Amino acid sequence: MKKAQVQTQVFIYIIALVVVSLIMLYGYNSIKKIREQTTVVEHIQFRTDLENTVKRISYEFGTIEKRTIDVPGGYNQICFVGSETTSIDETKYPIIQSIISSSDDNVFMVKSLAEESFYVGAITVDDGFKCFDVIGGKINIQLEAFGEKVGIS
């Protein structure tokens, strides 16, 4: 083998290594973006499903419906605050107390702390506040139509 051939082969191996590295980096970034987008879609789907269920059942006075709702990954509890509630147990959920005193949000997604909240419609909850444990990525709730409000238990 001649000296020029050895240098050419080394150069080809270096180019091949750089190209493979770039392809792997691009693939990793693409997969990461897809996972992030999947998480966003799961949150939107959860929120939309809950809002549509409350809106639909609120027009059917006296209707009781039990629902199993898929919850996006990583959340331990989903908490509901009644529309008329102005105060909850601040020692366990200080962030939720702070949010309900300054906004209309009445659904809270809790990991170790309340991380996301939104307004689902006019709801009523026994004792004004209730959290449901997420088991297997789902919560089981019962909705009861009271006319202008929906009871959640």
N, CA, C and O atoms as a GROMACS GRO file, in nm:
protein
  612
    1MET      N    1   0.084  -0.117   0.000
    1MET     CA    2   0.000   0.000   0.000
    1MET      C    3   0.089   0.124   0.000
    1MET      O    4   0.192   0.130   0.068
    2LYS      N    5   0.048   0.219  -0.077
    2LYS     CA    6   0.127   0.341  -0.086
    2LYS      C    7   0.085   0.439   0.023
    2LYS      O    8  -0.024   0.428   0.080
    3LYS      N    9   0.171   0.531   0.051
    3LYS     CA   10   0.150   0.630   0.156
    3LYS      C   11   0.027   0.717   0.126
    3LYS      O   12  -0.046   0.751   0.219
    4ALA      N   13   0.002   0.752   0.004
    4ALA     CA   14  -0.112   0.835  -0.035
    4ALA      C   15  -0.244   0.761  -0.013
    4ALA      O   16  -0.344   0.822   0.025
    5GLN      N   17  -0.243   0.629  -0.037
    5GLN     CA   18  -0.365   0.551  -0.017
    5GLN      C   19  -0.402   0.544   0.131
    5GLN      O   20  -0.520   0.553   0.165
    6VAL      N   21  -0.304   0.530   0.219
    6VAL     CA   22  -0.328   0.525   0.363
    6VAL      C   23  -0.387   0.658   0.410
    6VAL      O   24  -0.482   0.658   0.487
    7GLN      N   25  -0.332   0.769   0.363
    7GLN     CA   26  -0.384   0.900   0.402
    7GLN      C   27  -0.526   0.919   0.351
    7GLN      O   28  -0.609   0.979   0.420
    8THR      N   29  -0.555   0.870   0.232
    8THR     CA   30  -0.690   0.882   0.176
    8THR      C   31  -0.788   0.800   0.258
    8THR      O   32  -0.899   0.847   0.286
    9GLN      N   33  -0.751   0.679   0.297
    9GLN     CA   34  -0.839   0.595   0.377
    9GLN      C   35  -0.866   0.658   0.514
    9GLN      O   36  -0.981   0.656   0.560
   10VAL      N   37  -0.768   0.713   0.577
   10VAL     CA   38  -0.786   0.779   0.706
   10VAL      C   39  -0.882   0.896   0.690
   10VAL      O   40  -0.972   0.915   0.772
   11PHE      N   41  -0.864   0.973   0.586
   11PHE     CA   42  -0.952   1.087   0.558
   11PHE      C   43  -1.096   1.040   0.536
   11PHE      O   44  -1.190   1.103   0.586
   12ILE      N   45  -1.116   0.931   0.464
   12ILE     CA   46  -1.251   0.876   0.439
   12ILE      C   47  -1.313   0.829   0.570
   12ILE      O   48  -1.431   0.854   0.594
   13TYR      N   49  -1.236   0.763   0.656
   13TYR     CA   50  -1.288   0.718   0.785
   13TYR      C   51  -1.329   0.836   0.873
   13TYR      O   52  -1.431   0.831   0.941
   14ILE      N   53  -1.251   0.940   0.872
   14ILE     CA   54  -1.284   1.060   0.952
   14ILE      C   55  -1.412   1.124   0.900
   14ILE      O   56  -1.499   1.161   0.978
   15ILE      N   57  -1.424   1.137   0.768
   15ILE     CA   58  -1.546   1.194   0.707
   15ILE      C   59  -1.667   1.107   0.742
   15ILE      O   60  -1.773   1.160   0.777
   16ALA      N   61  -1.651   0.975   0.731
   16ALA     CA   62  -1.761   0.883   0.762
   16ALA      C   63  -1.802   0.897   0.909
   16ALA      O   64  -1.921   0.897   0.940
   17LEU      N   65  -1.706   0.908   0.999
   17LEU     CA   66  -1.734   0.924   1.141
   17LEU      C   67  -1.810   1.054   1.168
   17LEU      O   68  -1.905   1.055   1.246
   18VAL      N   69  -1.770   1.162   1.105
   18VAL     CA   70  -1.838   1.290   1.120
   18VAL      C   71  -1.981   1.282   1.068
   18VAL      O   72  -2.073   1.331   1.133
   19VAL      N   73  -2.001   1.221   0.952
   19VAL     CA   74  -2.136   1.209   0.894
   19VAL      C   75  -2.225   1.124   0.983
   19VAL      O   76  -2.339   1.162   1.009
   20VAL      N   77  -2.177   1.012   1.030
   20VAL     CA   78  -2.257   0.925   1.119
   20VAL      C   79  -2.290   0.999   1.248
   20VAL      O   80  -2.402   0.988   1.297
   21SER      N   81  -2.196   1.073   1.304
   21SER     CA   82  -2.222   1.150   1.426
   21SER      C   83  -2.330   1.255   1.404
   21SER      O   84  -2.418   1.271   1.488
   22LEU      N   85  -2.324   1.325   1.292
   22LEU     CA   86  -2.426   1.425   1.261
   22LEU      C   87  -2.564   1.362   1.244
   22LEU      O   88  -2.664   1.418   1.288
   23ILE      N   89  -2.569   1.247   1.180
   23ILE     CA   90  -2.697   1.177   1.161
   23ILE      C   91  -2.754   1.135   1.297
   23ILE      O   92  -2.874   1.149   1.321
   24MET      N   93  -2.669   1.084   1.384
   24MET     CA   94  -2.716   1.043   1.517
   24MET      C   95  -2.763   1.163   1.599
   24MET      O   96  -2.865   1.154   1.668
   25LEU      N   97  -2.693   1.273   1.592
   25LEU     CA   98  -2.732   1.394   1.664
   25LEU      C   99  -2.866   1.445   1.612
   25LEU      O  100  -2.953   1.482   1.691
   26TYR      N  101  -2.884   1.447   1.482
   26TYR     CA  102  -3.010   1.490   1.422
   26TYR      C  103  -3.124   1.398   1.466
   26TYR      O  104  -3.233   1.446   1.500
   27GLY      N  105  -3.100   1.268   1.465
   27GLY     CA  106  -3.202   1.171   1.508
   27GLY      C  107  -3.240   1.190   1.654
   27GLY      O  108  -3.359   1.186   1.688
   28TYR      N  109  -3.143   1.212   1.740
   28TYR     CA  110  -3.169   1.234   1.881
   28TYR      C  111  -3.254   1.359   1.902
   28TYR      O  112  -3.351   1.356   1.977
   29ASN      N  113  -3.216   1.468   1.835
   29ASN     CA  114  -3.293   1.592   1.847
   29ASN      C  115  -3.434   1.577   1.794
   29ASN      O  116  -3.528   1.633   1.851
   30SER      N  117  -3.451   1.503   1.686
   30SER     CA  118  -3.585   1.481   1.630
   30SER      C  119  -3.672   1.402   1.727
   30SER      O  120  -3.789   1.436   1.747
   31ILE      N  121  -3.618   1.298   1.786
   31ILE     CA  122  -3.694   1.217   1.882
   31ILE      C  123  -3.730   1.300   2.005
   31ILE      O  124  -3.841   1.289   2.057
   32LYS      N  125  -3.638   1.382   2.050
   32LYS     CA  126  -3.664   1.469   2.165
   32LYS      C  127  -3.779   1.565   2.136
   32LYS      O  128  -3.867   1.584   2.220
   33LYS      N  129  -3.780   1.626   2.018
   33LYS     CA  130  -3.888   1.718   1.979
   33LYS      C  131  -4.022   1.646   1.969
   33LYS      O  132  -4.125   1.699   2.010
   34ILE      N  133  -4.021   1.525   1.915
   34ILE     CA  134  -4.145   1.448   1.903
   34ILE      C  135  -4.201   1.416   2.041
   34ILE      O  136  -4.322   1.426   2.062
   35ARG      N  137  -4.116   1.380   2.135
   35ARG     CA  138  -4.162   1.352   2.272
   35ARG      C  139  -4.221   1.476   2.337
   35ARG      O  140  -4.324   1.469   2.405
   36GLU      N  141  -4.157   1.591   2.317
   36GLU     CA  142  -4.209   1.716   2.373
   36GLU      C  143  -4.345   1.750   2.312
   36GLU      O  144  -4.436   1.792   2.384
   37GLN      N  145  -4.359   1.731   2.182
   37GLN     CA  146  -4.486   1.759   2.116
   37GLN      C  147  -4.594   1.661   2.162
   37GLN      O  148  -4.710   1.700   2.176
   38THR      N  149  -4.558   1.538   2.187
   38THR     CA  150  -4.653   1.439   2.237
   38THR      C  151  -4.705   1.480   2.375
   38THR      O  152  -4.824   1.467   2.402
   39THR      N  153  -4.618   1.530   2.460
   39THR     CA  154  -4.657   1.577   2.592
   39THR      C  155  -4.756   1.693   2.581
   39THR      O  156  -4.856   1.697   2.652
   40VAL      N  157  -4.727   1.787   2.492
   40VAL     CA  158  -4.816   1.902   2.472
   40VAL      C  159  -4.952   1.855   2.423
   40VAL      O  160  -5.055   1.903   2.470
   41VAL      N  161  -4.954   1.762   2.330
   41VAL     CA  162  -5.080   1.709   2.276
   41VAL      C  163  -5.159   1.638   2.386
   41VAL      O  164  -5.281   1.654   2.393
   42GLU      N  165  -5.092   1.561   2.472
   42GLU     CA  166  -5.160   1.492   2.582
   42GLU      C  167  -5.225   1.592   2.677
   42GLU      O  168  -5.337   1.570   2.722
   43HIS      N  169  -5.156   1.703   2.708
   43HIS     CA  170  -5.212   1.806   2.795
   43HIS      C  171  -5.335   1.870   2.731
   43HIS      O  172  -5.437   1.890   2.797
   44ILE      N  173  -5.325   1.902   2.605
   44ILE     CA  174  -5.438   1.965   2.535
   44ILE      C  175  -5.555   1.868   2.528
   44ILE      O  176  -5.670   1.909   2.547
   45GLN      N  177  -5.529   1.741   2.502
   45GLN     CA  178  -5.635   1.642   2.495
   45GLN      C  179  -5.704   1.626   2.630
   45GLN      O  180  -5.827   1.618   2.637
   46PHE      N  181  -5.626   1.620   2.739
   46PHE     CA  182  -5.684   1.608   2.873
   46PHE      C  183  -5.774   1.727   2.903
   46PHE      O  184  -5.888   1.711   2.947
   47ARG      N  185  -5.721   1.846   2.879
   47ARG     CA  186  -5.796   1.969   2.908
   47ARG      C  187  -5.924   1.976   2.824
   47ARG      O  188  -6.031   2.006   2.877
   48THR      N  189  -5.913   1.949   2.696
   48THR     CA  190  -6.028   1.956   2.606
   48THR      C  191  -6.133   1.851   2.644
   48THR      O  192  -6.252   1.881   2.644
   49ASP      N  193  -6.090   1.730   2.675
   49ASP     CA  194  -6.182   1.624   2.714
   49ASP      C  195  -6.260   1.662   2.839
   49ASP      O  196  -6.381   1.643   2.845
   50LEU      N  197  -6.191   1.716   2.937
   50LEU     CA  198  -6.255   1.757   3.061
   50LEU      C  199  -6.351   1.874   3.039
   50LEU      O  200  -6.464   1.871   3.088
   51GLU      N  201  -6.307   1.976   2.966
   51GLU     CA  202  -6.393   2.091   2.937
   51GLU      C  203  -6.518   2.050   2.860
   51GLU      O  204  -6.628   2.093   2.893
   52ASN      N  205  -6.501   1.967   2.757
   52ASN     CA  206  -6.616   1.923   2.677
   52ASN      C  207  -6.714   1.839   2.758
   52ASN      O  208  -6.835   1.850   2.740
   53THR      N  209  -6.662   1.755   2.845
   53THR     CA  210  -6.748   1.672   2.929
   53THR      C  211  -6.831   1.759   3.023
   53THR      O  212  -6.951   1.738   3.037
   54VAL      N  213  -6.767   1.856   3.088
   54VAL     CA  214  -6.839   1.945   3.180
   54VAL      C  215  -6.943   2.027   3.104
   54VAL      O  216  -7.056   2.042   3.149
   55LYS      N  217  -6.904   2.080   2.989
   55LYS     CA  218  -6.997   2.162   2.910
   55LYS      C  219  -7.117   2.079   2.862
   55LYS      O  220  -7.231   2.124   2.870
   56ARG      N  221  -7.089   1.959   2.812
   56ARG     CA  222  -7.197   1.873   2.760
   56ARG      C  223  -7.295   1.832   2.869
   56ARG      O  224  -7.417   1.839   2.851
   57ILE      N  225  -7.242   1.789   2.982
   57ILE     CA  226  -7.329   1.737   3.087
   57ILE      C  227  -7.404   1.848   3.161
   57ILE      O  228  -7.509   1.823   3.219
   58SER      N  229  -7.352   1.970   3.159
   58SER     CA  230  -7.418   2.078   3.232
   58SER      C  231  -7.557   2.109   3.177
   58SER      O  232  -7.641   2.162   3.250
   59TYR      N  233  -7.583   2.076   3.052
   59TYR     CA  234  -7.714   2.101   2.991
   59TYR      C  235  -7.814   1.988   3.015
   59TYR      O  236  -7.930   1.999   2.977
   60GLU      N  237  -7.769   1.881   3.078
   60GLU     CA  238  -7.855   1.764   3.100
   60GLU      C  239  -7.885   1.750   3.249
   60GLU      O  240  -7.831   1.662   3.316
   61PHE      N  241  -7.972   1.836   3.301
   61PHE     CA  242  -8.002   1.842   3.445
   61PHE      C  243  -8.035   1.703   3.501
   61PHE      O  244  -8.116   1.629   3.445
   62GLY      N  245  -7.969   1.671   3.611
   62GLY     CA  246  -7.994   1.545   3.680
   62GLY      C  247  -7.911   1.428   3.628
   62GLY      O  248  -7.914   1.320   3.688
   63THR      N  249  -7.841   1.446   3.522
   63THR     CA  250  -7.761   1.339   3.464
   63THR      C  251  -7.639   1.312   3.551
   63THR      O  252  -7.572   1.404   3.597
   64ILE      N  253  -7.611   1.184   3.572
   64ILE     CA  254  -7.491   1.142   3.644
   64ILE      C  255  -7.409   1.058   3.549
   64ILE      O  256  -7.459   0.964   3.487
   65GLU      N  257  -7.282   1.092   3.539
   65GLU     CA  258  -7.194   1.020   3.447
   65GLU      C  259  -7.062   0.989   3.516
   65GLU      O  260  -6.999   1.077   3.573
   66LYS      N  261  -7.023   0.863   3.511
   66LYS     CA  262  -6.892   0.824   3.565
   66LYS      C  263  -6.796   0.818   3.447
   66LYS      O  264  -6.826   0.758   3.344
   67ARG      N  265  -6.679   0.879   3.465
   67ARG     CA  266  -6.582   0.887   3.356
   67ARG      C  267  -6.444   0.844   3.406
   67ARG      O  268  -6.406   0.871   3.520
   68THR      N  269  -6.373   0.777   3.320
   68THR     CA  270  -6.232   0.749   3.341
   68THR      C  271  -6.158   0.835   3.239
   68THR      O  272  -6.178   0.820   3.118
   69ILE      N  273  -6.074   0.924   3.289
   69ILE     CA  274  -6.007   1.020   3.201
   69ILE      C  275  -5.856   0.996   3.207
   69ILE      O  276  -5.797   0.984   3.314
   70ASP      N  277  -5.796   0.988   3.088
   70ASP     CA  278  -5.651   0.972   3.079
   70ASP      C  279  -5.583   1.101   3.122
   70ASP      O  280  -5.623   1.210   3.081
   71VAL      N  281  -5.479   1.087   3.204
   71VAL     CA  282  -5.404   1.202   3.255
   71VAL      C  283  -5.264   1.198   3.195
   71VAL      O  284  -5.202   1.092   3.190
   72PRO      N  285  -5.214   1.312   3.149
   72PRO     CA  286  -5.078   1.316   3.096
   72PRO      C  287  -4.976   1.266   3.200
   72PRO      O  288  -4.999   1.279   3.320
   73GLY      N  289  -4.867   1.212   3.153
   73GLY     CA  290  -4.766   1.151   3.239
   73GLY      C  291  -4.705   1.243   3.343
   73GLY      O  292  -4.691   1.364   3.323
   74GLY      N  293  -4.669   1.182   3.455
   74GLY     CA  294  -4.594   1.253   3.558
   74GLY      C  295  -4.678   1.317   3.667
   74GLY      O  296  -4.622   1.362   3.767
   75TYR      N  297  -4.808   1.322   3.652
   75TYR     CA  298  -4.891   1.388   3.753
   75TYR      C  299  -4.940   1.285   3.854
   75TYR      O  300  -4.976   1.173   3.819
   76ASN      N  301  -4.941   1.325   3.983
   76ASN     CA  302  -4.983   1.237   4.092
   76ASN      C  303  -5.129   1.257   4.128
   76ASN      O  304  -5.197   1.162   4.168
   77GLN      N  305  -5.177   1.380   4.113
   77GLN     CA  306  -5.314   1.412   4.150
   77GLN      C  307  -5.371   1.515   4.054
   77GLN      O  308  -5.300   1.596   3.995
   78ILE      N  309  -5.505   1.510   4.041
   78ILE     CA  310  -5.579   1.615   3.974
   78ILE      C  311  -5.676   1.669   4.077
   78ILE      O  312  -5.758   1.595   4.133
   79CYS      N  313  -5.667   1.799   4.104
   79CYS     CA  314  -5.749   1.862   4.208
   79CYS      C  315  -5.852   1.954   4.144
   79CYS      O  316  -5.824   2.025   4.047
   80PHE      N  317  -5.973   1.953   4.202
   80PHE     CA  318  -6.082   2.037   4.156
   80PHE      C  319  -6.123   2.131   4.269
   80PHE      O  320  -6.130   2.090   4.385
   81VAL      N  321  -6.150   2.256   4.234
   81VAL     CA  322  -6.196   2.355   4.329
   81VAL      C  323  -6.331   2.405   4.282
   81VAL      O  324  -6.346   2.445   4.166
   82GLY      N  325  -6.430   2.402   4.371
   82GLY     CA  326  -6.563   2.449   4.335
   82GLY      C  327  -6.563   2.596   4.298
   82GLY      O  328  -6.483   2.674   4.350
   83SER      N  329  -6.653   2.634   4.210
   83SER     CA  330  -6.659   2.773   4.163
   83SER      C  331  -6.684   2.871   4.276
   83SER      O  332  -6.639   2.986   4.269
   84GLU      N  333  -6.753   2.828   4.381
   84GLU     CA  334  -6.785   2.916   4.493
   84GLU      C  335  -6.677   2.918   4.601
   84GLU      O  336  -6.687   2.995   4.696
   85THR      N  337  -6.576   2.835   4.587
   85THR     CA  338  -6.472   2.823   4.688
   85THR      C  339  -6.372   2.937   4.678
   85THR      O  340  -6.322   2.968   4.569
   86THR      N  341  -6.343   2.999   4.792
   86THR     CA  342  -6.247   3.109   4.794
   86THR      C  343  -6.124   3.076   4.879
   86THR      O  344  -6.026   3.150   4.876
   87SER      N  345  -6.130   2.965   4.955
   87SER     CA  346  -6.018   2.931   5.041
   87SER      C  347  -6.012   2.780   5.060
   87SER      O  348  -6.115   2.713   5.071
   88ILE      N  349  -5.890   2.726   5.064
   88ILE     CA  350  -5.870   2.583   5.091
   88ILE      C  351  -5.763   2.569   5.197
   88ILE      O  352  -5.712   2.668   5.248
   89ASP      N  353  -5.728   2.444   5.231
   89ASP     CA  354  -5.624   2.417   5.329
   89ASP      C  355  -5.489   2.463   5.274
   89ASP      O  356  -5.429   2.396   5.190
   90GLU      N  357  -5.444   2.577   5.322
   90GLU     CA  358  -5.322   2.638   5.268
   90GLU      C  359  -5.195   2.561   5.303
   90GLU      O  360  -5.095   2.574   5.233
   91THR      N  361  -5.196   2.482   5.408
   91THR     CA  362  -5.073   2.416   5.450
   91THR      C  363  -5.031   2.308   5.352
   91THR      O  364  -4.911   2.288   5.330
   92LYS      N  365  -5.126   2.237   5.293
   92LYS     CA  366  -5.091   2.129   5.200
   92LYS      C  367  -5.080   2.178   5.056
   92LYS      O  368  -4.999   2.126   4.979
   93TYR      N  369  -5.160   2.276   5.019
   93TYR     CA  370  -5.164   2.324   4.882
   93TYR      C  371  -5.155   2.477   4.876
   93TYR      O  372  -5.249   2.542   4.832
   94PRO      N  373  -5.044   2.535   4.918
   94PRO     CA  374  -5.034   2.682   4.920
   94PRO      C  375  -5.039   2.744   4.781
   94PRO      O  376  -5.090   2.855   4.765
   95ILE      N  377  -4.987   2.676   4.680
   95ILE     CA  378  -4.988   2.731   4.544
   95ILE      C  379  -5.130   2.736   4.491
   95ILE      O  380  -5.169   2.833   4.426
   96ILE      N  381  -5.208   2.632   4.518
   96ILE     CA  382  -5.348   2.631   4.472
   96ILE      C  383  -5.425   2.742   4.541
   96ILE      O  384  -5.503   2.811   4.476
   97GLN      N  385  -5.403   2.762   4.671
   97GLN     CA  386  -5.470   2.870   4.743
   97GLN      C  387  -5.436   3.005   4.680
   97GLN      O  388  -5.523   3.089   4.661
   98SER      N  389  -5.311   3.023   4.648
   98SER     CA  390  -5.268   3.148   4.586
   98SER      C  391  -5.335   3.170   4.450
   98SER      O  392  -5.375   3.281   4.417
   99ILE      N  393  -5.346   3.064   4.371
   99ILE     CA  394  -5.405   3.076   4.237
   99ILE      C  395  -5.555   3.103   4.245
   99ILE      O  396  -5.605   3.187   4.171
  100ILE      N  397  -5.629   3.032   4.333
  100ILE     CA  398  -5.774   3.052   4.335
  100ILE      C  399  -5.812   3.189   4.391
  100ILE      O  400  -5.920   3.239   4.363
  101SER      N  401  -5.723   3.249   4.468
  101SER     CA  402  -5.753   3.382   4.519
  101SER      C  403  -5.731   3.490   4.414
  101SER      O  404  -5.776   3.603   4.431
  102SER      N  405  -5.662   3.456   4.303
  102SER     CA  406  -5.632   3.557   4.202
  102SER      C  407  -5.678   3.521   4.061
  102SER      O  408  -5.656   3.598   3.968
  103SER      N  409  -5.742   3.405   4.041
  103SER     CA  410  -5.789   3.368   3.907
  103SER      C  411  -5.911   3.278   3.917
  103SER      O  412  -5.953   3.240   4.026
  104ASP      N  413  -5.968   3.244   3.802
  104ASP     CA  414  -6.086   3.157   3.796
  104ASP      C  415  -6.050   3.010   3.779
  104ASP      O  416  -6.139   2.926   3.774
  105ASP      N  417  -5.922   2.977   3.770
  105ASP     CA  418  -5.881   2.838   3.747
  105ASP      C  419  -5.941   2.748   3.855
  105ASP      O  420  -5.940   2.782   3.973
  106ASN      N  421  -5.993   2.631   3.811
  106ASN     CA  422  -6.053   2.541   3.908
  106ASN      C  423  -6.012   2.395   3.891
  106ASN      O  424  -6.066   2.307   3.958
  107VAL      N  425  -5.916   2.368   3.802
  107VAL     CA  426  -5.858   2.234   3.789
  107VAL      C  427  -5.707   2.250   3.799
  107VAL      O  428  -5.647   2.335   3.733
  108PHE      N  429  -5.646   2.166   3.884
  108PHE     CA  430  -5.503   2.177   3.910
  108PHE      C  431  -5.437   2.041   3.890
  108PHE      O  432  -5.482   1.940   3.945
  109MET      N  433  -5.331   2.041   3.811
  109MET     CA  434  -5.256   1.919   3.785
  109MET      C  435  -5.133   1.921   3.877
  109MET      O  436  -5.050   2.011   3.867
  110VAL      N  437  -5.123   1.821   3.966
  110VAL     CA  438  -5.023   1.822   4.073
  110VAL      C  439  -4.922   1.710   4.054
  110VAL      O  440  -4.959   1.593   4.038
  111LYS      N  441  -4.796   1.747   4.055
  111LYS     CA  442  -4.687   1.649   4.066
  111LYS      C  443  -4.650   1.648   4.213
  111LYS      O  444  -4.717   1.580   4.292
  112SER      N  445  -4.547   1.720   4.253
  112SER     CA  446  -4.523   1.740   4.396
  112SER      C  447  -4.587   1.872   4.437
  112SER      O  448  -4.624   1.889   4.553
  113LEU      N  449  -4.599   1.964   4.342
  113LEU     CA  450  -4.669   2.092   4.360
  113LEU      C  451  -4.766   2.108   4.243
  113LEU      O  452  -4.756   2.038   4.143
  114ALA      N  453  -4.859   2.201   4.257
  114ALA     CA  454  -4.950   2.230   4.147
  114ALA      C  455  -4.869   2.294   4.035
  114ALA      O  456  -4.815   2.403   4.053
  115GLU      N  457  -4.862   2.228   3.922
  115GLU     CA  458  -4.778   2.279   3.813
  115GLU      C  459  -4.857   2.339   3.699
  115GLU      O  460  -4.804   2.422   3.625
  116GLU      N  461  -4.981   2.300   3.684
  116GLU     CA  462  -5.061   2.353   3.574
  116GLU      C  463  -5.204   2.366   3.622
  116GLU      O  464  -5.254   2.282   3.697
  117SER      N  465  -5.270   2.472   3.578
  117SER     CA  466  -5.409   2.493   3.617
  117SER      C  467  -5.486   2.553   3.501
  117SER      O  468  -5.428   2.615   3.412
  118PHE      N  469  -5.618   2.532   3.503
  118PHE     CA  470  -5.704   2.589   3.400
  118PHE      C  471  -5.848   2.591   3.448
  118PHE      O  472  -5.882   2.528   3.549
  119TYR      N  473  -5.931   2.664   3.377
  119TYR     CA  474  -6.074   2.675   3.409
  119TYR      C  475  -6.150   2.577   3.322
  119TYR      O  476  -6.135   2.576   3.200
  120VAL      N  477  -6.232   2.494   3.386
  120VAL     CA  478  -6.304   2.390   3.312
  120VAL      C  479  -6.452   2.423   3.294
  120VAL      O  480  -6.522   2.355   3.219
  121GLY      N  481  -6.500   2.525   3.362
  121GLY     CA  482  -6.642   2.560   3.359
  121GLY      C  483  -6.692   2.567   3.503
  121GLY      O  484  -6.617   2.544   3.598
  122ALA      N  485  -6.820   2.600   3.517
  122ALA     CA  486  -6.878   2.612   3.652
  122ALA      C  487  -6.895   2.474   3.713
  122ALA      O  488  -6.971   2.391   3.663
  123ILE      N  489  -6.821   2.449   3.822
  123ILE     CA  490  -6.829   2.320   3.890
  123ILE      C  491  -6.853   2.341   4.038
  123ILE      O  492  -6.826   2.447   4.094
  124THR      N  493  -6.904   2.237   4.099
  124THR     CA  494  -6.919   2.235   4.244
  124THR      C  495  -6.855   2.105   4.294
  124THR      O  496  -6.864   2.001   4.230
  125VAL      N  497  -6.790   2.114   4.409
  125VAL     CA  498  -6.717   2.002   4.464
  125VAL      C  499  -6.753   1.991   4.612
  125VAL      O  500  -6.762   2.092   4.681
  126ASP      N  501  -6.774   1.867   4.660
  126ASP     CA  502  -6.800   1.847   4.803
  126ASP      C  503  -6.687   1.909   4.884
  126ASP      O  504  -6.570   1.890   4.852
  127ASP      N  505  -6.722   1.984   4.987
  127ASP     CA  506  -6.627   2.054   5.073
  127ASP      C  507  -6.545   2.159   4.996
  127ASP      O  508  -6.447   2.211   5.049
  128GLY      N  509  -6.586   2.190   4.874
  128GLY     CA  510  -6.522   2.297   4.797
  128GLY      C  511  -6.391   2.261   4.730
  128GLY      O  512  -6.344   2.335   4.644
  129PHE      N  513  -6.331   2.147   4.768
  129PHE     CA  514  -6.200   2.112   4.715
  129PHE      C  515  -6.182   1.961   4.724
  129PHE      O  516  -6.207   1.901   4.828
  130LYS      N  517  -6.137   1.900   4.614
  130LYS     CA  518  -6.114   1.756   4.616
  130LYS      C  519  -6.005   1.719   4.517
  130LYS      O  520  -6.002   1.769   4.405
  131CYS      N  521  -5.916   1.631   4.561
  131CYS     CA  522  -5.810   1.580   4.474
  131CYS      C  523  -5.833   1.433   4.446
  131CYS      O  524  -5.874   1.357   4.534
  132PHE      N  525  -5.805   1.393   4.324
  132PHE     CA  526  -5.815   1.254   4.282
  132PHE      C  527  -5.676   1.203   4.250
  132PHE      O  528  -5.601   1.267   4.176
  133ASP      N  529  -5.641   1.087   4.307
  133ASP     CA  530  -5.511   1.027   4.279
  133ASP      C  531  -5.510   0.970   4.137
  133ASP      O  532  -5.607   0.910   4.092
  134VAL      N  533  -5.399   0.991   4.068
  134VAL     CA  534  -5.382   0.935   3.934
  134VAL      C  535  -5.329   0.794   3.952
  134VAL      O  536  -5.222   0.773   4.010
  135ILE      N  537  -5.404   0.697   3.901
  135ILE     CA  538  -5.366   0.556   3.912
  135ILE      C  539  -5.358   0.499   3.772
  135ILE      O  540  -5.458   0.496   3.699
  136GLY      N  541  -5.242   0.454   3.734
  136GLY     CA  542  -5.224   0.398   3.601
  136GLY      C  543  -5.247   0.500   3.490
  136GLY      O  544  -5.292   0.464   3.381
  137GLY      N  545  -5.218   0.626   3.518
  137GLY     CA  546  -5.235   0.730   3.418
  137GLY      C  547  -5.379   0.773   3.396
  137GLY      O  548  -5.410   0.836   3.295
  138LYS      N  549  -5.468   0.739   3.491
  138LYS     CA  550  -5.610   0.771   3.476
  138LYS      C  551  -5.669   0.818   3.609
  138LYS      O  552  -5.618   0.785   3.716
  139ILE      N  553  -5.777   0.896   3.600
  139ILE     CA  554  -5.857   0.928   3.717
  139ILE      C  555  -6.001   0.885   3.690
  139ILE      O  556  -6.048   0.888   3.576
  140ASN      N  557  -6.067   0.844   3.796
  140ASN     CA  558  -6.209   0.809   3.787
  140ASN      C  559  -6.288   0.915   3.860
  140ASN      O  560  -6.270   0.937   3.980
  141ILE      N  561  -6.377   0.981   3.787
  141ILE     CA  562  -6.459   1.085   3.849
  141ILE      C  563  -6.605   1.062   3.815
  141ILE      O  564  -6.639   0.995   3.717
  142GLN      N  565  -6.690   1.119   3.898
  142GLN     CA  566  -6.834   1.116   3.873
  142GLN      C  567  -6.880   1.260   3.855
  142GLN      O  568  -6.850   1.346   3.938
  143LEU      N  569  -6.954   1.284   3.748
  143LEU     CA  570  -7.005   1.417   3.720
  143LEU      C  571  -7.157   1.414   3.730
  143LEU      O  572  -7.222   1.322   3.680
  144GLU      N  573  -7.213   1.514   3.796
  144GLU     CA  574  -7.358   1.523   3.811
  144GLU      C  575  -7.403   1.663   3.772
  144GLU      O  576  -7.354   1.763   3.824
  145ALA      N  577  -7.498   1.668   3.679
  145ALA     CA  578  -7.546   1.797   3.628
  145ALA      C  579  -7.647   1.858   3.724
  145ALA      O  580  -7.745   1.793   3.762
  146PHE      N  581  -7.622   1.984   3.762
  146PHE     CA  582  -7.712   2.058   3.850
  146PHE      C  583  -7.772   2.179   3.778
  146PHE      O  584  -7.820   2.272   3.844
  147GLY      N  585  -7.771   2.180   3.649
  147GLY     CA  586  -7.821   2.295   3.573
  147GLY      C  587  -7.707   2.382   3.529
  147GLY      O  588  -7.644   2.355   3.427
  148GLU      N  589  -7.680   2.487   3.605
  148GLU     CA  590  -7.572   2.578   3.566
  148GLU      C  591  -7.435   2.528   3.609
  148GLU      O  592  -7.333   2.576   3.559
  149LYS      N  593  -7.430   2.433   3.701
  149LYS     CA  594  -7.302   2.380   3.750
  149LYS      C  595  -7.302   2.230   3.737
  149LYS      O  596  -7.406   2.165   3.726
  150VAL      N  597  -7.181   2.176   3.739
  150VAL     CA  598  -7.163   2.032   3.737
  150VAL      C  599  -7.092   1.991   3.865
  150VAL      O  600  -6.987   2.045   3.898
  151GLY      N  601  -7.148   1.894   3.935
  151GLY     CA  602  -7.086   1.843   4.057
  151GLY      C  603  -6.983   1.738   4.023
  151GLY      O  604  -7.007   1.651   3.939
  152ILE      N  605  -6.869   1.746   4.088
  152ILE     CA  606  -6.762   1.648   4.065
  152ILE      C  607  -6.732   1.578   4.196
  152ILE      O  608  -6.707   1.642   4.298
  153SER      N  609  -6.736   1.445   4.190
  153SER     CA  610  -6.705   1.364   4.308
  153SER      C  611  -6.639   1.235   4.266
  153SER      O  612  -6.605   1.152   4.351
   0.00000   0.00000   0.00000
